[in-house]
Amino acid sequence: MVRVLKSVRIVNSAGLHARPCHQLAAAALASQSRVTVRCDDREADGKSILELMTLAAPLGSVLEFEAEGADAEAVVERLSQVVASGFGESA
């Protein structure tokens, strides 16, 4: 079983709100891997919009992605790209 970890800093000014949580969950749901997202001392299932929203991560927060499964590397890279792009939001 492949296990991948990667951290990325939130760069969009509004942080992790409903639309970014939807983008992350959609990317995770497209994967066969188990996906966990952490911020500080909080943890969420990467495939659950509601759990992701409980992270309440503002601008500058670091999200840590952990995936376990055959496509773990690909899903972690995709999630990292979504965050690094600022969720497509302008500054």
N, C-alpha and C positions, 0 to 999 in steps of 0.2 A: 504494500500500500504506500503510495507516494504522499508525503506530507510537506506542505510548503507554507512558509511564513513570510510576510512582507509588511512593512509599515509605510504609511504615506500621510503627509500633512494636508489638512483641509485648507484649500486656498480661496474658496468662494466666500464672499462677505456674509452671507446668510447662514453658513454652516450647514449642518445636517438637519434638514426639515423634510416635510412629506415627499416632495418631488425627488430630491436626491435619494431618499430612502427607497422610493419606488425604483429608481434606476439601478441601485445596488441590488435590490432583491430580484429584479428581472434578470440581471446578469448572473446572479447566483443560481436562480431557478433554471437557467439554461444549461447548467452544469450537472453532472452526475455526482460530483464530489460533495461531501459535507463541508459547509462553509460557516465559520465563526468569525465574528467581528468584535474587536475589543477597543475600548477607549477608556483610559485611566483604569479604574477598578470595575468597570461595567463590561458585560459580555452579552452578545445577542446572536441569535441564529441569523445568518446572512440571507436566508430565504424568507424571512418574515419582516414585512414592512413595519408592523407594529413594534416588534422587538427592536428593530434598528432605530426607531424613533425614540426609544427609551434611553439611547446613548446620549441624546441631547448634546451633540458635539458642536461647539461653535468654531468660528474661524480660528485657524492656528492649531486646533486639536490634532493629535496623531491617532489615526485609526490603524489597528493591526489586523491584517487579514490572515486567517489560517484556513487552509483547505486540505482535506484528506480524500484521496480518490485518484482514479486514473487520469482525470483531466485537471488535477489540482493546480499545476503550474499555469495552465492557460486561464483558469478562472481567476486566480490571484492577479495575474497580469492584467486581465480585463478590468477587474474591480479597481486596481491601482490607476489605470488609465482614466476611468470614469472620474475618480476623485481628483487626479492631477489636472484634468480638463476643467475643473471648477464646476462640474455637473452641467456644463453648457450654459452657465449663467454668466452674465456680464458683471464686471466688478462694480 
